[in-house]
C-alpha cells in the first residue's frame, strides 16, 4: 500500500465497518470496494486475492497494514469473535501508523 495517511484512513474505515458488526472479511471487502470507487482499486487487487485464498489477517499483512508480530496478535483477537475488540484493535493499528508518521 502507499502513504501512511492512506493506511490510517483505510484502517479507520475498516474499524468502522467492523464496529457495525460486519464480519471481518465482509468489512474488508466493503473497504476495498470503497477504495475502488475512489480510483485506488489497483492497490488492492492482490489484497482481494489473498483475502479469498488466505483470509483476513493475511490480506491485511499483504496490504502492509501490519507486521508479523501484529498479525499473530490480531489473529487471536479475530478468534475471540468480538467485533468491539477487533474494531478497537484495528483502530489502534491506525493510531500506531499515525504516530509513526509524525516527526
URVEN-V668537 format. One record per pair of residues at least 24 apart in sequence whose C-alpha atoms are under 8 Angstrom apart, sorted by sequence separation. I is the first residue (numbers start at 0). J is the second residue. D is the distance in Angstrom with one decimal. If there is no record, write none. Layout:
i=I j=J d=D
i=I j=J d=D
//
This chain:
i=24 j=50 d=7.3
i=65 j=92 d=7.6
i=27 j=55 d=7.5
i=64 j=92 d=7.8
i=24 j=54 d=7.2
i=24 j=55 d=5.6
i=23 j=55 d=6.6
i=0 j=42 d=6.2
i=0 j=43 d=7.9
i=10 j=64 d=7.9
i=6 j=64 d=6.6
i=22 j=82 d=7.8
i=0 j=62 d=5.4
i=20 j=82 d=6.0
i=0 j=63 d=5.9
i=0 j=64 d=7.9
i=18 j=82 d=5.9
i=17 j=82 d=6.0
i=18 j=83 d=5.9
i=17 j=83 d=7.6
i=17 j=85 d=7.3
i=18 j=86 d=5.6
i=17 j=86 d=5.6
i=14 j=85 d=7.6
i=15 j=86 d=7.0
i=14 j=86 d=4.4
i=13 j=86 d=7.7
i=14 j=87 d=7.0
i=14 j=89 d=5.6
i=13 j=89 d=7.4
i=14 j=90 d=5.7
i=11 j=89 d=7.3
i=10 j=89 d=6.2
i=11 j=90 d=5.7
i=10 j=90 d=6.4
i=10 j=92 d=7.3
i=11 j=93 d=6.3
i=10 j=93 d=5.5
i=8 j=93 d=7.6
i=7 j=93 d=4.7
i=6 j=93 d=7.1
i=7 j=94 d=7.3
i=7 j=96 d=6.4
i=6 j=96 d=7.4
i=7 j=97 d=6.3
i=3 j=96 d=6.5
i=4 j=97 d=7.4
i=3 j=97 d=6.9
i=3 j=100 d=6.7
//
